[in-house]
Amino acid sequence: ASTLLLHEEKLPVAGLYTFGQPRVGDFQFAKTFNRALKGRAFRFVNNNDVVPQVPLEAMGFSHAGQLKYFDHRGRLRGDRSRKWWFRFWDRVEGRVEHVVDLANGVSTFKFVPPDGIDDHDMRDYETYAYRAARLPLPEK
């Protein structure tokens, strides 16, 4: 869909929102994509979610869209989240809390996924997005 968007100029796009998306192109792709969408693409990342961390930048991959970061408490963070040191320390806090929860038996599951996998849970993304927008969660 992204490739089609970049080559089909007649498609009106109000906005693009991704949640837990991996890197999907190289630097040139990201640059072209961002120019085409002119600030209308947003990529949401939840704390230690492992999926947005792959494929590695060292392999030539880049993210497209503006970063919107949910911290380890599920709060949507502003521009400070773009600073690597802020995300680094927040991720450390998230991992520490995950280990403490495991040690305290907070989870009733026999298998508790690692923090990076647990943070990819789309239910969390949904909850945090609704909370950030100050909307009630839809009933299931």
Buried (B, 14 or more C-beta within 10 A) or exposed (E): EBEEBBEEEEEEEEEBEBBBBBBBBEEEBBEBBBEBBEEBBBBBBBBBBBBBEEEEEEEEBBBBBBBBBBBBEBBBBEEEBEEEEBBEEBBEBBBEBBEEBEEEEEEEEEEBEEBBEBBBBEEBBEBBBEBBEEEEEEEE
